[in-house]
């Protein structure tokens, strides 16, 4: 089941990714899962934007489309 924060953010994230044709992966993270820990994810949802394998932006619990769009622009610049 999805948490309220995830339900709120999902439309913003999916719209931006589909609109811009960005390759992405949705990863379930939790205290016992290594991938989330390796990116120091503490709250869900967290959008980590990578460019050439390096983090260029991060949005934690986005509440607007603008937050997500701004983070994704960091990968394009």
MODELLER restraints for C-alpha pairs under 7 A, 6 or more apart:
rsr = mdl.restraints
at = mdl.atoms
rsr.add(forms.Gaussian(group=physical.xy_distance, feature=features.Distance(at['CA:5:A'], at['CA:45:A']), mean=6.76, stdev=0.5))
rsr.add(forms.Gaussian(group=physical.xy_distance, feature=features.Distance(at['CA:5:A'], at['CA:61:A']), mean=6.29, stdev=0.5))
rsr.add(forms.Gaussian(group=physical.xy_distance, feature=features.Distance(at['CA:6:A'], at['CA:44:A']), mean=6.70, stdev=0.5))
rsr.add(forms.Gaussian(group=physical.xy_distance, feature=features.Distance(at['CA:6:A'], at['CA:45:A']), mean=5.47, stdev=0.5))
rsr.add(forms.Gaussian(group=physical.xy_distance, feature=features.Distance(at['CA:8:A'], at['CA:63:A']), mean=6.90, stdev=0.5))
rsr.add(forms.Gaussian(group=physical.xy_distance, feature=features.Distance(at['CA:9:A'], at['CA:61:A']), mean=6.57, stdev=0.5))
rsr.add(forms.Gaussian(group=physical.xy_distance, feature=features.Distance(at['CA:9:A'], at['CA:62:A']), mean=5.63, stdev=0.5))
rsr.add(forms.Gaussian(group=physical.xy_distance, feature=features.Distance(at['CA:9:A'], at['CA:63:A']), mean=6.07, stdev=0.5))
rsr.add(forms.Gaussian(group=physical.xy_distance, feature=features.Distance(at['CA:12:A'], at['CA:64:A']), mean=6.76, stdev=0.5))
rsr.add(forms.Gaussian(group=physical.xy_distance, feature=features.Distance(at['CA:12:A'], at['CA:65:A']), mean=4.97, stdev=0.5))
rsr.add(forms.Gaussian(group=physical.xy_distance, feature=features.Distance(at['CA:12:A'], at['CA:68:A']), mean=6.70, stdev=0.5))
rsr.add(forms.Gaussian(group=physical.xy_distance, feature=features.Distance(at['CA:13:A'], at['CA:68:A']), mean=6.31, stdev=0.5))
rsr.add(forms.Gaussian(group=physical.xy_distance, feature=features.Distance(at['CA:16:A'], at['CA:69:A']), mean=6.43, stdev=0.5))
rsr.add(forms.Gaussian(group=physical.xy_distance, feature=features.Distance(at['CA:29:A'], at['CA:35:A']), mean=6.92, stdev=0.5))
rsr.add(forms.Gaussian(group=physical.xy_distance, feature=features.Distance(at['CA:29:A'], at['CA:36:A']), mean=4.87, stdev=0.5))
rsr.add(forms.Gaussian(group=physical.xy_distance, feature=features.Distance(at['CA:30:A'], at['CA:36:A']), mean=6.46, stdev=0.5))
rsr.add(forms.Gaussian(group=physical.xy_distance, feature=features.Distance(at['CA:43:A'], at['CA:60:A']), mean=6.80, stdev=0.5))
rsr.add(forms.Gaussian(group=physical.xy_distance, feature=features.Distance(at['CA:44:A'], at['CA:60:A']), mean=6.99, stdev=0.5))
rsr.add(forms.Gaussian(group=physical.xy_distance, feature=features.Distance(at['CA:44:A'], at['CA:61:A']), mean=6.37, stdev=0.5))
rsr.add(forms.Gaussian(group=physical.xy_distance, feature=features.Distance(at['CA:45:A'], at['CA:60:A']), mean=6.15, stdev=0.5))
rsr.add(forms.Gaussian(group=physical.xy_distance, feature=features.Distance(at['CA:45:A'], at['CA:61:A']), mean=5.27, stdev=0.5))
rsr.add(forms.Gaussian(group=physical.xy_distance, feature=features.Distance(at['CA:46:A'], at['CA:58:A']), mean=7.00, stdev=0.5))
rsr.add(forms.Gaussian(group=physical.xy_distance, feature=features.Distance(at['CA:46:A'], at['CA:59:A']), mean=5.70, stdev=0.5))
rsr.add(forms.Gaussian(group=physical.xy_distance, feature=features.Distance(at['CA:46:A'], at['CA:60:A']), mean=4.39, stdev=0.5))
rsr.add(forms.Gaussian(group=physical.xy_distance, feature=features.Distance(at['CA:46:A'], at['CA:61:A']), mean=6.01, stdev=0.5))
rsr.add(forms.Gaussian(group=physical.xy_distance, feature=features.Distance(at['CA:47:A'], at['CA:58:A']), mean=5.55, stdev=0.5))
rsr.add(forms.Gaussian(group=physical.xy_distance, feature=features.Distance(at['CA:47:A'], at['CA:59:A']), mean=5.09, stdev=0.5))
rsr.add(forms.Gaussian(group=physical.xy_distance, feature=features.Distance(at['CA:47:A'], at['CA:60:A']), mean=6.36, stdev=0.5))
rsr.add(forms.Gaussian(group=physical.xy_distance, feature=features.Distance(at['CA:48:A'], at['CA:55:A']), mean=6.75, stdev=0.5))
rsr.add(forms.Gaussian(group=physical.xy_distance, feature=features.Distance(at['CA:48:A'], at['CA:57:A']), mean=6.15, stdev=0.5))
rsr.add(forms.Gaussian(group=physical.xy_distance, feature=features.Distance(at['CA:48:A'], at['CA:58:A']), mean=4.60, stdev=0.5))
rsr.add(forms.Gaussian(group=physical.xy_distance, feature=features.Distance(at['CA:48:A'], at['CA:59:A']), mean=6.69, stdev=0.5))
rsr.add(forms.Gaussian(group=physical.xy_distance, feature=features.Distance(at['CA:49:A'], at['CA:55:A']), mean=5.72, stdev=0.5))
rsr.add(forms.Gaussian(group=physical.xy_distance, feature=features.Distance(at['CA:49:A'], at['CA:56:A']), mean=5.79, stdev=0.5))
rsr.add(forms.Gaussian(group=physical.xy_distance, feature=features.Distance(at['CA:49:A'], at['CA:57:A']), mean=5.07, stdev=0.5))
rsr.add(forms.Gaussian(group=physical.xy_distance, feature=features.Distance(at['CA:49:A'], at['CA:58:A']), mean=5.98, stdev=0.5))
rsr.add(forms.Gaussian(group=physical.xy_distance, feature=features.Distance(at['CA:49:A'], at['CA:71:A']), mean=6.89, stdev=0.5))
rsr.add(forms.Gaussian(group=physical.xy_distance, feature=features.Distance(at['CA:49:A'], at['CA:72:A']), mean=6.59, stdev=0.5))
rsr.add(forms.Gaussian(group=physical.xy_distance, feature=features.Distance(at['CA:49:A'], at['CA:75:A']), mean=6.77, stdev=0.5))
rsr.add(forms.Gaussian(group=physical.xy_distance, feature=features.Distance(at['CA:50:A'], at['CA:56:A']), mean=5.63, stdev=0.5))
rsr.add(forms.Gaussian(group=physical.xy_distance, feature=features.Distance(at['CA:50:A'], at['CA:75:A']), mean=6.69, stdev=0.5))
rsr.add(forms.Gaussian(group=physical.xy_distance, feature=features.Distance(at['CA:51:A'], at['CA:75:A']), mean=5.53, stdev=0.5))
rsr.add(forms.Gaussian(group=physical.xy_distance, feature=features.Distance(at['CA:56:A'], at['CA:74:A']), mean=6.14, stdev=0.5))
rsr.add(forms.Gaussian(group=physical.xy_distance, feature=features.Distance(at['CA:56:A'], at['CA:75:A']), mean=6.33, stdev=0.5))
rsr.add(forms.Gaussian(group=physical.xy_distance, feature=features.Distance(at['CA:57:A'], at['CA:71:A']), mean=5.31, stdev=0.5))
rsr.add(forms.Gaussian(group=physical.xy_distance, feature=features.Distance(at['CA:57:A'], at['CA:74:A']), mean=6.33, stdev=0.5))
rsr.add(forms.Gaussian(group=physical.xy_distance, feature=features.Distance(at['CA:58:A'], at['CA:71:A']), mean=6.48, stdev=0.5))
rsr.add(forms.Gaussian(group=physical.xy_distance, feature=features.Distance(at['CA:59:A'], at['CA:68:A']), mean=6.87, stdev=0.5))
rsr.add(forms.Gaussian(group=physical.xy_distance, feature=features.Distance(at['CA:59:A'], at['CA:71:A']), mean=6.83, stdev=0.5))
rsr.add(forms.Gaussian(group=physical.xy_distance, feature=features.Distance(at['CA:62:A'], at['CA:68:A']), mean=6.76, stdev=0.5))
